[in-house]
């Protein structure tokens, strides 16, 4: 009888742990300051999952005419080595924004986030949020790495800190249509 009580207690504790670990935070702030992540409501989870990073960049371009697609990454040239890997993104693309001053990005790679931004597509919204949180952790110790983040379903839109908060909000608005 004592063993049954212990087993029941362990089962209950396990259920509590599973319930706690699956709880997700929902940051719906509309702050457009670097290092802040904003989740924007996707019209449907299936819609955002069906988009590739290249398609998401094209969709953002409808809201942000200053945006220009710079590069679509492959498994072979992904600088983060996350494309197609467990927990990584399923596609990634970089874009430039003509409002970023060329003097501010002199010597910076043409596909660097500082020149405009990038889109990373994940299987789930939680994976996109986890990536944004990781990037924000890095930015705390390296202010040059700050950037704006907007999440729509499994899509993470990373935007250059060289854009003003008002300019960055254009991407937030565009992410709402993804």
Buried (B, 14 or more C-beta within 10 A) or exposed (E): EEEEEEEEEEEEEEEEEEEEEEEEEEBEEEBBEBBBBBBBEBEEEEBBBEBBBBBBBBBBBEBBEBBBBBBBBEEEEBEEEBBEEEEBBBBBBBBBBEBBEEEEBEEBEEBBBBBBBBBBBBEEBBBBBBBBEEBBEEBEEEEEBBBBBBBBBBBBBBBBBBBEEEBBBBBBEBBBBB
